[in-house]
Amino acid sequence: MSSPYLSVVSPFYNEAEVLPLFLAELRTVLEELNITYEVILVDDGSVDDSYRVVENVDWPQLKTIRLVHNVGHQVALEAGLEHSNGDMVVTMDSDLQHPPRVIADLLSASDGVDVVYGVRGDRDEDSAFKRATARFYYRLSRSLSGVDIQNHSADFRLMSRSCVDTVVALPERKVFRLLLPALGFTSRTVLFEANPRLVGASKYTLTKMFGLATLSAVQFSRRPLRFVVILGLLASGIALLWILYVAISYFLGKTSVGWPSLMSVVLLIGGLTLFSLGVIGEYVGEIFEMMKRRPAYLIRNERKAIGREN
């Protein structure tokens, strides 16, 4: 059987309430496009009824992959991409904030480029805190990595088959929103207005956002290491000046002899040393994870929806 023209990959985690709405709207949009397609849903270890919602859906083009446990959004995306077959692949969230109707715009803009990014035109529905942390993430990522990452591009995008094959073959842990521009794929952007979240709350907690930011910094930049080198040089210079000051003050009889001066120097150098070891440890930890070459995910079971293809 020939490969479909389009694959739609959508991870989900505890989205039982919104999945029926998402699938209904997605199916309507894809049928109207009049192209061959497949839909790959990746259950990222949901603990609610999400998998039960989709397992009996009568949709021949639907495939559901259920992971053993929650491994995170980026790894779940990777699982879906590895199981996709389309000439074009769209990745999107399943909470309907990425409107399925925009898929047509992504396809229209795909001529001559490897990636088409869906970029949110506004974030009015988000809280002030989330908007602030999102701006901080993108600015920090650009500053540390030197990668020209598009604001609010997130994971709503269309990729060519050659782009997908290249990315999934890489052995590293992936942050797709940074990896794709870092590899230099030709791209275009399509603005869209995000739908308000109908039910539930965002699964990107502050802890997960911090983890994504840390992984982005470690994988795509060596600037923190250079910063540590500069900081170490400055600390050493300050320590030498401090020692010189203490020595001169001692000979002039203007300072007390004892532990205060010594402890100041020890605490300064000790604190900087621990900070430096912490940054270096992030890199060593990332190398360690890559060298183990453990599978990023395990599939509990894989099934196609009930029904026959037309």
N, C-alpha and C positions, 0 to 999 in steps of 0.2 A: 504494500500500500504506500502511495506517495506521501511525502511529508506535508503537513498543513502549511498554509501560508503564514498563519499567525498563531503564536502561543501566548496565552495570558497567564502569568504566574502571580499568585496572590497568597502570601502567608497569612495565617490568622491565629490568634490566641484569645480564647474566651470571648468569642463574638457570636454566641448562639442567638442573641436577640436580633442582630442586624444581618446575619448571613442570608436569611430568606429574601430580604429586600435587595441585598447586593446581587445575589444570583439571578433574581428576576430581572433586574435592570440590566445587568451585564449580558444576559442571554438575549434580551430584546435588542440591545445595541449591536451585538455580534451578528445576529440573524439579519439585521437591516444592512449590514456591510456587504452581504452576499459574497463572502470569501470562505475558504476552508480554514478551520481554526481548531484549536484545542484549548481547554482551560485546565490549569493545574493548581489545585488548592493544596497548601501545605499546612497541616495542623501542627503547630509548634508546641505540642504537649499540653493542649487545653485540658482544664480540669472541670469545665462545665459541660453542657450538652452540645457543644459546637460540632463535634464529629458526628454525633447522632443526627444532627440536622441535615448534614450533607450526604450521609452514607446511602440514603435511599432516594436521592434526587434522580429523577428519570431524565437524564441528559447524556446522550451518547458521547458527546465530546468532552465530558467532564472526567478528570482523573483526580483522585484525592490521595495524598501522601500523608501518613500519620507518623510523626516522629515519636520516639520512645519517651522523651522528656523535653522540657523547654530548653532550647539551646540559643535562643535569641533571634531577633528579626533578620540580621544579616546572614546568619548561617541557614536559617529557613529559606531565605531567598536563594542562597546557593544551591540548596537541595532541589528547589523547583527548577532552577536554570539547568541543572545537570540532567533533569528528566524531560526537558523541553525538546521539541523536534521542529518547531516552526522556522521558516525563513526569517521572520521577524518575531521578536519577543517583547512583550509589554510586561513590566512589573508594576504592581500597584497594591495599595492596602485594601483590605476587605471591609473597612468600616464606612465606606461610601464617601469619605472625605476626598478621595480621588474619584471624581465623577467618571463612570464608564463612558459617557457620551464624548469625552475628550479623546478617546482612543482613535476616533476618526480623524481628529486634527493631528494627532501624532503620526498616523500613517501618511496623511497628506504632506507632512513636512519632512518625511524620511528620505526623499529622493536625493541621492548623492552624499549622504552622511551616514556615519555609523551609529550615532546616538542622537535621540531627540529627547530633551529633558522637559518634563512637565513642571513648570515653575508657578508657584502660587502667586497670584496677583495681589493678595492682601491676606492679613492674618487677624482681621477684626474679631473673629470668633474666639481667638485664643486669649488667655489671660495675659495681663501685663508681664507677669513673671515668665511665662513661657516664651513670649515674644522677645524679652530681654535675653533669656538664656540661649534662644536660637540665634540671635544676632551675635552674641558672644562666641558661640560655637563656630560659626562660619568665619568670623574675623580671626579667631585664634587659629583655625585650621589653615586659612590662607597665609597667616603670618608665619606659622611654624613650618608648613610644608612647601610653601612657594607655589602651590597648585592654585590655579585660577578657578576656584569652585564657585558655582552659581548660588547666590542666596536662595534659600527656600526651595532648592531643587529636590531634596529628599530622595525618595525611591520610586517616584512615578516617572517612568521613562520607557522609551522604545529602543531596543538594540538590534542590530543586524546579527545574523547567525555567526558571521566571522568574529564579531565582537564578543558574543557569548562564549564561543568555543575558546577564544584566547583567554578570557577572564577565568573561566572555570578550570582551566588547565593549570593555573598558578597554584603552587602549594601553600601559599601564605593564607592567614586569616584575612578576610576581606571586609573593607568598608567601601562599598560600591560607589558612594557619592564622591569619594576622593580617588579611588583607584581608576575609574574610567577617565577622568580628565588628566590624571597623572600619566596614563599610558599614551595620551595624545590622540585619542580617537576623534575624528571629525564630528562636530556636533551642531545642533540647532536647538533653540528653545521655543516652547509654546506656552503662553500664559493661560492660566485657567483660574476660575473662582472656585475655591473649595466649598464643598457642601458643609453645613453645620453638622456636628456629630448628633445623630438622632438618639442614640441610646448609649449607655456605658460611659467609660472614661478612657482617656489615652493610656495605652500600655507602656508608653515611654515614661517611666518614673524618673525622678531626679537621679536615683542611683544608676539606672540604665543609661541616662544621658551622660553622666560623669564617666561611666565605663566606656561609652562610645568615643567621647572626647579623648580619653586617655589612650585608647587603642589607636585612634587617628594620629595623635601626636607621636606615639612610639613607632608606628609603622611607616609613617611618611615623612619623618623629619629627623635630622641629626642635630638640629639647632639647639635643643636642650642640652646636648652634650657640650657643644661649643659654649653655651651660656655658662655651664658649670666650670669649664676651663677658665673663662674670663673671670667668673666669680671667685675661683680659687686664687687666681693671680691677684685680684683686688684684696681678698682676705689676707693673703700673705703679705702684701704691701702694707696694709693697715696694721697687721700684727707686728711687723718690723718697726714701723713708726711708733707704735704703742710701746714696744720694748725700749726703743731709743728714748722716748719721753720719760718712761719710768726710771731708766738709768740716769738720765740727766737730773731728774727731780731728786733722785736718791742722793747723788753727789752734792746737790745744792741744799739738801736737808729739807726739802719741801714735801716729802711724801713719807708715809708710814711703811715700815718693812713688814712683810707678812703675806698672808694668803689672798687679800683682796685683789691685788694686781695680778697675781698668778692665776687666780680663778677666772678673772675676766678674760685673759688670753686663752685659757683652756676651754672655757665655755664657747667663746667665739669660734675657735678652730674646730672644736668638737661638733658644734651645731652645723657648721658648713660641711664638715666631713659626712655627717649623717645625711644631710640633704643631698649631697653629691652621690652617696651610695644609693639613696633611694631612687634617684633618676636613672643611674646606671643599672640598678636592679630591674627597672621596668624593661629595659632593652634586653638584659640577660634573660628575664622571664619570657619575653617574646621569642627569643632564639630557642629557648628550651621547649616552648610549646610547638614550634615548627619542627624541631629536630625529632620529637617523639613520633611525629607523623601518625597520630591517632586519627581515626575517622572523625570528621567534624559532626557527623550525625549518624544515627542508626534508625532504620525504618522498622516500625512494628509490623505494619502490613500495608499493602498497596492494592487498590481495587479501582475498577472502572464502574461508572454509574450504570444502573439497570436500564436497559433499553437497547434497541438496535440502531445502527447507523443507517441513515437514509441512503 
